[in-house]
């Protein structure tokens, strides 16, 4: 858990403004209170102000007043945001009347705060679906420069110190794109490497995984991984990346040396890029359940400013960690500009 402590320390040292649109949700509010108590981030909580104060009193949350609490329905900025949203979406046919309705939705209102430069990231999903969380982010904040594909990374804290960086690995995509094409897979590789650096604080060494190592098997899905490797190198020439590699060749030095001699990544990978969402989702859950690893995420990536999606089954501790992660992503996004 040392890594989580480092995340929290980095967030405390460079406080970011994180929006929580689900301001009356119990786990969110309890995590927010602890974040404010510990001084991890500055929070903007959205919802009915009286209801939030009443719930804070009911649950004994004494530090919620340290947050900025905004009700989209009564905010003096709602017309300004509606006009900006209508302008952003006019090519899609959005009218000012439609925009006025949209900004009353806290998920949209929160993204408008970020777009206006008054917040640095957003976290939701305890009550809302991934689609509902992502839609306003893609419409308003949009993707990062050079990126068109949003994906999700999982931070894996394993009990295998010989793998990754002392047992720390980052895997993508585990959350968004079911069957990425070669171009999307390349973007996933670049974004997952950025997440590894921003969140885990590690120097990324990326393995493009497959059931083949360096041509040991022939198949069109292997060809896709090889093509993605080439595109990823063009997208970021500084990236340390290799493929296609089987998982053991990526993680175990002796296997890597045997199957991919001369590779600077084989046997040393700390970022694992899987060829499909199916592989990613199954893979991280097997590591989590059979290997008793701690899985943190998914961490959404590829958006110009971080917008993260919680599982609806999340705990208070999950929300707390994801606020800290969102803050770290926001710090990295600013540094990249």
Secondary structure as UniProt FT lines:
FT   HELIX           2..13
FT   STRAND          17..20
FT   TURN            23..24
FT   HELIX           26..38
FT   STRAND          42..46
FT   HELIX           49..58
FT   TURN            59..60
FT   TURN            62..63
FT   HELIX           64..66
FT   STRAND          68..70
FT   TURN            72..74
FT   TURN            76..77
FT   HELIX           78..88
FT   HELIX           90..92
FT   HELIX           96..102
FT   TURN            103..104
FT   HELIX           106..115
FT   TURN            116..117
FT   STRAND          121..124
FT   HELIX           130..136
FT   HELIX           137..141
FT   TURN            145..146
FT   STRAND          151..157
FT   TURN            161..162
FT   TURN            166..167
FT   STRAND          168..172
FT   TURN            178..179
FT   HELIX           182..195
FT   HELIX           196..200
FT   STRAND          206..209
FT   TURN            214..215
FT   HELIX           220..235
FT   TURN            237..238
FT   STRAND          241..245
FT   HELIX           247..251
FT   HELIX           253..259
FT   TURN            261..262
FT   TURN            266..268
FT   STRAND          271..273
FT   HELIX           277..290
FT   STRAND          294..301
FT   STRAND          307..309
FT   TURN            312..313
FT   HELIX           316..336
//
